[in-house]
Amino acid sequence: TTGKRLHEQDFSDDRPMGYEEKRELCANMNKLPGKKLGSVVQIIHDRNPKILQQNGEDPDEIEIDIDRIDAATLRYLDMFVREALAKNKKKKNA
């Protein structure tokens, strides 16, 4: 779980995301620790269950087609990932 319930107002920003923003979001997602990455997968699953695809070669690996995720979910994920990375950075610096 993400530690808090997701509410519809969390997804109020539905501006389309450009290529650079999507690229940065993907890069940031790859920096997340496993537990936070699990939260990202859960958020995507809750909002867009048909988007997640198991990788046939590695069942532990999940492929996410970021271009199929709706704009509001992408914006929420961007915020979630940035907050998670900021918290992670603080922990390392403490």
C-alpha positions, -999 to +999 in steps of 0.1 A: +000+000+000+011+036-004+007+044+033-024+066+026-056+061+008-057+075-027-085+100-032-099+112-064-087+148-056-052+134-057-057+129-094-071+164-102-041+175-123-048+159-157-026+181-179-010+159-206+026+150-200+052+157-226+079+133-238+107+149-217+085+147-186+077+110-192+113+103-198+123+120-165+095+101-147+108+068-160+143+077-150+132+087-115+111+055-111+142+034-118+160+052-089+133+041-064+140+015-037+120-017-041+093-009-016+084+024-032+085+008-067+059-017-054+038+013-044+041+027-079+030-006-094+000-007-070-011+029-079-009+020-116-028-012-110-055+005-090-060+032-117-053+013-149-053-025-143-049-034-180-016-016-184+007-037-164+022-066-183+043-095-169+076-100-187+075-135-203+112-141-196+113-128-160+080-132-140+094-108-113+098-081-139+068-059-149+067-038-180+048-006-178+036+011-210+038+047-198+021+060-229-011+041-220-014+056-185-039+084-182-025+120-176-040+123-141-023+091-130+010+102-146+009+135-127+002+118-095+030+093-100+054+121-108+045+138-075+047+105-056+081+096-071+096+130-065+085+129-028+098+094-024+132+103-038+134+135-017+127+114+015+152+088+004+178+115-001+172+129+033+176+095+049+210+090+032+222+125+043+211+120+079 
